[in-house]
Every structure is written in structure tokens, then in C-alpha cells.
Amino acid sequence: MPAGTRHDASAGARLRRTIAESVSEVTGTPVGDVPADVTLTALGATSLEIGRVCARLGTVLERPVPLSQMYRTPTVESLAAWLETTAPAADADAAPAAPALHAPDAQAPLSATQAFMFMKHVFNPGDLSLHCVRSWRIAGRPDRAALRAAVAHVHGKHRYLSAEYQFKDVPYAKPVDVPAPPLAEFLVETEKDARAVLARELARPFNLVTGQVWRAVFVAVRQEHLTLFGFAVHHVAFDGGSAGLMAGDLARAYNAFKAGAEPDPAPAPALAAVAAARDAHLPHVDLDAQRAYWREAVRDVTQADFPGGGEAPRGTPCRMVEAPLPDGTVTGVRTLARRLGVSPFAVYLSAYGQTMAELTGSSGFGVGTPVNRRGNTVMFDTVGCAIDILCLRPETDPQTPVEEAVTGTARAVLDAFAAQDVPVSEVADMKRAPASASRNALFQTMFVLQDNNPGDLPLDGLRSDFFRPDYPGVASEVYTEVWPAADGSARLVIGYQPDRASGDFCRSLAERFTARLTTYLA
């Protein structure tokens, strides 16, 4: 064998080993058990874990790896083959100077999705559909002084939380020395009262232009030795991938202050560095091919009309329907997904698409879902919004057999995730609705598998349990989530806009979806 051939073979083997090691480190699969020809989703990796594999590869290989490419070439072998045929972009003149990237006060352009969220806020400051909320039930009384200090620490550390959002040529975030939000503190008689106060306070509007981006709320219960704590953040500065990081930073800072110490002073990445990392992969992306995919994918999307219409006037707050999924559902879905070589998300989405079609009598609708865009190590250290929304086209014929429906939906998911670099705002322009239309041009319902860490809050000496407060608003007319728990149970949570859909419809949706999932797993 010629020397050059031996060298190429050795380099190829090392590259494949590097990819397998990255998969192993993130998923816990022994490196020797990572097959070269099986997709990461078939191995059980979540979208956030695939992002972590992508970020780790970018660091080890010292080059950006597009997260979309992880879905276009989703096996060790196919990804290695793609990497071997591409080279890192080297255009030093196009990159910002390193000092500017790390300047803590440098402004940074928003992503397309953040820009949409910001402009929506500008035109309707009272809109609550982009409030992200997290809350915990704490057995006991946290030290309020330590908690106030922890809120201030996190506010200063993560600059999307302490920024003003402005528009000059393009929407941007500008870090400022705006004070941390004061910890809103209340004392009430019962836990029921506490939950009502918490929900009320978390639902107050923000003012992004003046740097009012988030708030924290503390509600002590007089009759029981317990406290409710929660925070709300505008979506422009937060996403599901931020939840664990922000809760962890709050807890570590609280524990340090309570012990009379100082928390780790290391700052989070500067906003300019985050923006550069967010876009570093774009030279390696075929945006024309992705746009061609979306033009075809949304060409025949139709709107879904919910039977019975709304139940309240426009402007009525979001309402909720919740139900537990049957015991064994989470395990059963994982088993079916593994057998079919797809992700658990594809199983849930397939059942959801068929159920929605059965109830509405429509088959051409799209289903929105957030996609994690944290494909760079910088993004994993950042509390901010690093998502976009994809319009998915799951299998919708209620009569399609289970395996055919699930595998068809899985293909649709994979294709959409492989084209995730085209912003949803641009995709919506491809499906331009009439100027008078008041509904989303792409989808009226969203489906989310909430398999990210919701955020543990380990306060020293206190037990805290995460819970979902009433949502201030939801981002689509019917917004459906599955929340798996660590103990194997799961809850179905449906938020809906009552001027567009009714509680009766959403209860039927919950019942029929649960029944169809049960049939899938029988």
C-alpha cells in the first residue's frame, strides 16, 4: 500500500474514532458500541444531545460543524465522509477581531428568531405568548438575602438578561448596567393562594427596550413551612436549553452567598462572541438546497380549524388542559422508537399528527416545533435564545398503520432538521398569507417533547421540586407538550388560546392522543 494511502486510511480511522468518542461522551454509550452506520436518533440521542456532540466535534476538530449536517449525514460513517470532503472556511477578514468578540459591553445582532420575537414585543408590549416560566416548590424558607444576591449575580453574569434590545439598521442587544430585577416577595396564607400570586406576578409584561427582560418571585406560605419560587424570562433571552444552566447558576450563587462566600466570578460568553459562534457554521451550509426543500415542504400547507372554534373573546388569557399519560408510556415509546430506528419524538409526533387529523378532518396542516441551535460550545454556556421553529409535516392519515406512520413522520422530521438553517420567518415568506390574515401562515398548533432538564434548584439544606405554573401565554393556537419525568411517568400539557380553540376540543385532543399512543404501544 502506498504511503499516502496508508496515511489517508489512518487519518480516516482517527476521524471516525473522534466522532464515536464524541457520541460516547455525550450519550454514555461505550465507544466500542457506537456503530458506524446507525443514526444518532436511532441510538436514542435527543436533539440537545446531538447539539452537544456537534459542539464537542467542533472543539476537537477546531472547525465549525453545522448542526443541520448532523441530520443530513446522521451516522458516524456518513458524517466522517462529509468532513473528509470539506475544509474549514478560512477568511480572517470576515471574522470580527478577537478583542471585540470578548468585549463585555459590545452590542450584538439578534438571530432571525430573536429579531422576530423582539419586533413582536415592540408592536404589542402586552403580549404574553413569549413568556418563559420556571418554578419550584421549596420545603422550608430560603435565605431571602442570599436569594436576592443570587438573582443579582445571575443577572450580571448572563448578558442577554441584562441587555437593552434596540433597532438601528438591524435588531440588536446592547449590554447595559441596568439593575437586576428586585426579588418580588410575598407572604400568603395557603399554597393555593401562593400559586395564584406566583402565576399573577410571573405574567406581568416586560419592557425589552429599557432592559426589563426577566423577574424572580418569592412567595412564602404562612400555614405551611414551604415557599414557592419562580422566574419568568422573555423568550428573546431564554429557551429550554437555558433552563438547567440558569437554575444551576442561581443555586450555586445562593449556596455561596448563604455560606458567606462569593460565587464563581467567571463571566458567561460576551454577546458578540455568542453571535459569532451562532453563525460560524454558515460557510459550510448549502442554504440554496435548504430553501428548495422548504419551498416544496410548505407549498401545500393548509390551515387547521378546530371544531367549535373559540370559547372566549380575543385577549382572554391562555388556558390549560393537563392529564397524566398512562404508566409505561415513556418506556413503551422508547422501546418502539428503538425497534424502528427512530427518535421518541417521531413516535409522539406521529400519534399527534394522526390525532389532530382525526379531530379536525384536515390533513394538510403543519405542526410547529422548536429546534435546538446550540451546536457550539459557546452556546452551551449561554442563557439566551438559541432556537428556531420548524414547520413539520407528520403523517396525518388516521388510517395509516403504526409502523408506516411513525417511519414516515421520522423521515419528515429528519428532512426538516437537516434544513434548519433557513429561519422560520423566511420560510413563512415562502407561504405568504393574505395581508389581512391574522393566523400563522405555517401552523396553528405546536408539539414539543420537553426532554431537556427543566432545571434543578439544589439549595443547601432545602428540598426543591420543579413544577409548571399556569402559563401566561402560548406561542400557537394549540400548544401541546409531553413532559417526561425522571421516574418514568409523563404528563400531557396543552395550552390554548381561547379565542381560537376550546377546552372541550383540547380535552378531546388529550383523550384521543393518549388512546392512540396506547394503541401504538399495544
SVG drawing of the C-alpha trace seen along z (x, -y; Angstrom):
<svg xmlns="http://www.w3.org/2000/svg" viewBox="-69 -53 74 58">
<polyline fill="none" stroke="black" stroke-width="0.4" points="0.0,0.0 1.5,-3.4 2.5,-5.6 -0.1,-8.3 -2.9,-5.7 -1.8,-4.4 -1.8,-8.0 -5.2,-8.7 -6.6,-5.5 -5.1,-6.2 -6.5,-9.8 -9.9,-8.4 -9.8,-5.9 -8.8,-8.6 -11.7,-10.9 -14.2,-8.1 -12.8,-7.3 -13.1,-11.0 -16.8,-11.1 -17.5,-7.9 -15.8,-9.2 -17.9,-12.4 -21.1,-10.4 -19.9,-8.2 -19.1,-11.1 -22.5,-12.7 -24.8,-9.7 -22.9,-7.4 -22.8,-4.6 -19.4,-2.8 -17.3,-4.0 -16.9,-0.4 -20.7,-0.1 -21.2,-3.1 -22.0,-1.7 -20.7,-3.4 -23.9,-3.0 -26.7,-3.8 -28.2,-7.2 -27.8,-9.1 -31.5,-9.3 -31.8,-5.6 -29.2,-5.3 -31.6,-7.3 -29.8,-10.7 -32.1,-13.7 -31.8,-16.9 -30.0,-18.6 -27.5,-15.7 -26.9,-15.8 -26.2,-19.5 -23.6,-18.6 -22.0,-16.0 -21.8,-18.7 -20.3,-21.2 -17.7,-18.8 -16.7,-17.8 -16.3,-21.5 -14.0,-22.0 -11.9,-18.8 -11.6,-19.3 -11.1,-23.1 -13.7,-23.8 -17.4,-24.6 -19.7,-21.6 -23.2,-22.7 -25.9,-21.2 -28.0,-20.7 -25.3,-18.4 -25.7,-16.1 -29.1,-15.3 -28.1,-15.3 -25.3,-12.8 -26.6,-11.3 -24.2,-8.3 -20.5,-8.2 -19.6,-7.0 -21.6,-9.5 -20.6,-12.4 -16.9,-11.4 -17.2,-11.1 -18.7,-14.7 -16.0,-16.1 -13.3,-14.5 -14.6,-16.3 -15.0,-19.7 -12.4,-22.1 -12.7,-24.8 -13.5,-28.2 -10.5,-30.5 -11.5,-34.1 -9.8,-36.1 -11.0,-39.4 -14.7,-38.3 -14.4,-37.4 -14.6,-40.1 -11.4,-40.8 -10.9,-38.6 -10.9,-41.5 -14.3,-42.8 -15.7,-39.3 -14.9,-39.3 -15.8,-42.9 -18.5,-42.5 -20.3,-45.7 -20.2,-45.1 -23.6,-45.0 -24.6,-42.0 -27.1,-41.4 -30.1,-39.2 -30.7,-36.0 -33.6,-36.0 -35.8,-34.3 -34.8,-36.7 -35.5,-39.6 -39.0,-38.3 -39.6,-38.0 -38.3,-41.5 -40.4,-43.1 -43.5,-41.2 -42.9,-42.7 -42.4,-46.2 -45.7,-46.1 -47.5,-44.5 -45.7,-45.1 -48.5,-43.4 -48.3,-40.1 -47.6,-37.2 -47.1,-34.4 -43.3,-34.6 -43.0,-34.5 -40.9,-31.5 -41.6,-30.4 -39.9,-28.1 -40.9,-27.5 -40.1,-25.3 -41.9,-24.2 -39.4,-24.6 -39.8,-22.8 -38.8,-25.5 -37.7,-29.1 -34.8,-30.1 -32.5,-32.9 -34.0,-35.8 -30.9,-38.0 -28.9,-35.2 -31.6,-34.7 -31.7,-38.4 -27.9,-38.4 -28.1,-35.2 -30.6,-36.9 -28.3,-39.9 -25.3,-37.7 -27.1,-35.8 -28.4,-39.0 -24.9,-40.4 -23.4,-37.2 -25.7,-36.4 -25.8,-39.5 -28.9,-38.7 -30.7,-39.1 -29.1,-42.5 -29.3,-44.0 -31.5,-46.6 -33.0,-45.5 -32.9,-48.1 -33.3,-48.5 -30.9,-50.5 -30.4,-49.1 -30.9,-45.6 -32.3,-44.5 -29.6,-44.1 -28.9,-43.5 -26.8,-46.0 -25.4,-45.0 -26.1,-47.8 -25.7,-48.3 -29.5,-48.1 -30.1,-47.0 -31.2,-43.4 -34.9,-42.9 -35.9,-43.2 -36.9,-39.9 -40.7,-40.2 -41.6,-38.9 -45.0,-37.9 -46.5,-36.1 -49.9,-34.4 -52.0,-32.0 -52.2,-28.8 -50.4,-27.1 -53.4,-27.7 -53.0,-31.4 -49.3,-31.2 -49.7,-29.5 -52.2,-32.2 -49.8,-35.0 -46.9,-33.4 -48.8,-33.0 -50.0,-36.6 -46.6,-38.0 -44.8,-35.9 -47.4,-37.1 -46.6,-40.8 -45.3,-42.2 -41.7,-43.1 -40.1,-46.1 -37.2,-44.9 -36.3,-48.4 -35.4,-49.5 -33.8,-46.2 -36.7,-44.7 -36.2,-41.2 -36.9,-38.9 -38.2,-38.8 -38.0,-36.5 -40.8,-35.9 -40.7,-34.5 -44.0,-33.5 -43.9,-32.2 -46.9,-30.2 -47.9,-31.1 -49.9,-28.0 -47.2,-25.6 -43.4,-25.7 -43.0,-26.0 -42.1,-28.6 -42.8,-28.9 -40.0,-30.4 -40.1,-31.1 -38.8,-33.3 -40.1,-34.5 -37.9,-35.5 -38.8,-36.9 -38.1,-34.3 -35.7,-36.6 -33.3,-35.9 -34.2,-32.3 -35.0,-28.9 -35.3,-25.3 -31.6,-24.8 -31.1,-27.7 -33.3,-26.3 -30.8,-24.0 -27.9,-26.5 -29.8,-29.4 -31.3,-27.3 -27.9,-25.8 -26.2,-29.2 -28.9,-30.6 -28.5,-27.7 -24.7,-27.8 -24.7,-31.6 -27.3,-31.2 -25.3,-28.5 -22.1,-30.6 -23.8,-33.8 -25.6,-31.8 -22.2,-30.4 -20.7,-33.9 -18.6,-33.3 -18.6,-34.7 -19.8,-32.7 -17.6,-31.9 -16.9,-35.2 -16.2,-33.8 -18.4,-35.6 -20.6,-34.0 -19.6,-34.5 -20.0,-38.0 -22.9,-38.7 -20.7,-39.4 -18.9,-36.0 -22.3,-34.3 -23.5,-35.9 -20.2,-34.9 -20.4,-31.3 -24.1,-31.1 -23.2,-31.9 -19.8,-30.4 -21.1,-27.3 -22.9,-29.1 -20.0,-28.9 -20.4,-25.1 -24.1,-25.1 -25.9,-24.8 -28.6,-27.4 -29.9,-27.1 -30.6,-23.4 -32.3,-24.1 -34.5,-26.8 -35.5,-24.5 -36.6,-21.9 -38.7,-24.4 -40.4,-25.8 -41.6,-22.3 -42.4,-21.3 -44.7,-24.2 -46.2,-24.6 -49.4,-22.8 -49.7,-23.6 -53.3,-24.4 -54.6,-25.9 -56.2,-23.7 -59.6,-24.8 -60.5,-23.5 -64.1,-22.2 -66.3,-24.5 -63.9,-27.5 -63.0,-29.6 -64.8,-29.9 -63.9,-33.4 -63.1,-36.9 -59.8,-37.8 -57.4,-38.9 -58.6,-36.3 -55.6,-34.8 -54.2,-31.4 -56.0,-28.4 -54.6,-25.0 -55.6,-21.3 -53.4,-18.7 -53.5,-14.9 -51.1,-12.2 -50.0,-9.7 -50.6,-6.1 -47.9,-4.3 -45.3,-2.7 -45.8,-5.2 -42.3,-6.7 -40.7,-3.3 -43.0,-1.9 -42.3,-4.8 -38.6,-4.4 -38.8,-0.7 -40.9,-1.3 -38.6,-4.0 -35.5,-1.8 -37.1,1.0 -38.0,-1.2 -34.7,-3.1 -36.3,-6.5 -36.4,-9.0 -39.1,-9.0 -40.1,-12.5 -41.1,-10.9 -43.3,-8.4 -45.1,-11.1 -45.4,-13.4 -46.8,-10.7 -49.6,-10.0 -50.2,-13.7 -50.5,-14.3 -52.9,-11.4 -55.0,-12.5 -55.2,-16.1 -56.3,-15.0 -58.9,-12.7 -60.4,-15.5 -60.2,-18.4 -60.9,-16.4 -57.8,-18.2 -54.7,-16.5 -52.6,-19.3 -51.7,-21.2 -48.2,-21.8 -47.0,-21.3 -44.5,-23.7 -41.7,-22.6 -38.7,-24.4 -35.3,-23.2 -32.2,-23.5 -29.5,-25.5 -26.8,-25.0 -24.2,-23.4 -21.2,-25.3 -19.6,-25.1 -20.1,-28.8 -23.8,-28.4 -23.9,-25.8 -22.5,-28.3 -25.1,-31.0 -28.5,-31.8 -30.2,-33.1 -32.5,-32.1 -30.8,-29.6 -33.7,-28.1 -35.7,-28.4 -39.1,-27.0 -39.6,-24.3 -42.8,-23.6 -43.1,-19.8 -45.3,-17.7 -46.0,-14.5 -48.1,-11.6 -51.7,-12.7 -53.9,-9.9 -55.6,-8.3 -55.8,-5.0 -52.1,-4.6 -50.7,-1.6 -48.5,-2.4 -45.1,-1.5 -45.7,-3.2 -47.0,-6.4 -44.0,-6.5 -41.3,-5.9 -42.9,-8.4 -43.1,-11.0 -39.4,-10.3 -38.3,-10.9 -40.2,-14.2 -38.6,-15.2 -35.1,-14.3 -35.5,-16.3 -36.8,-19.3 -34.0,-19.3 -31.5,-19.0 -32.8,-22.2 -32.9,-24.1 -30.5,-27.0 -33.3,-28.8 -35.1,-31.0 -38.8,-30.3 -39.5,-33.9 -38.0,-33.3 -40.0,-30.0 -43.2,-31.9 -42.5,-34.3 -42.5,-31.3 -46.0,-30.7 -47.2,-34.2 -50.7,-34.6 -53.0,-37.3 -52.2,-40.7 -55.5,-40.5 -54.8,-37.1 -54.4,-37.0 -53.3,-33.4 -49.8,-31.9 -49.2,-31.0 -47.4,-27.8 -49.1,-26.2 -51.8,-26.7 -50.5,-24.0 -47.2,-23.2 -45.9,-20.0 -42.9,-19.8 -41.3,-16.9 -39.8,-18.5 -37.0,-16.1 -34.5,-18.8 -33.6,-19.3 -36.3,-21.6 -33.8,-23.0 -32.9,-21.5 -32.6,-24.1 -30.3,-22.4 -30.4,-24.9 -28.3,-23.8 -30.4,-22.4 -33.7,-22.7 -35.7,-20.3 -37.0,-21.9 -39.3,-20.3 -39.9,-21.7 -43.5,-22.3 -45.2,-24.1 -47.1,-27.2 -50.0,-28.4 -48.6,-29.6 -49.0,-33.4 -49.4,-32.7 -48.6,-30.2 -47.0,-30.6 -49.6,-28.9 -53.4,-28.5 -53.0,-25.0 -49.6,-24.3 -49.1,-20.7 -46.2,-19.3 -45.2,-16.0 -43.2,-16.3 -41.4,-13.0 -40.2,-12.7 -37.2,-11.1 -39.4,-8.4 -40.7,-7.2 -44.0,-9.0 -45.1,-11.8 -47.7,-14.5 -49.5,-15.9 -49.9,-19.7 -52.0,-21.6 -52.1,-25.4 -54.6,-27.1 -55.7,-30.5 -59.4,-30.5 -60.4,-32.8 -59.2,-30.1 -59.9,-26.8 -62.0,-25.5 -61.4,-23.5 -63.7,-20.8 -61.6,-20.4 -58.4,-20.3 -59.8,-17.7 -60.8,-15.6 -57.3,-16.1 -55.7,-14.9 -58.0,-11.8 -57.7,-10.8 -53.9,-11.3 -53.5,-9.2 -55.7,-6.5 -53.7,-6.5 -50.4,-6.3 -51.8,-3.3 -52.7,-1.6 -49.2,-2.3 -47.7,-0.5 -50.1,2.4"/>
</svg>
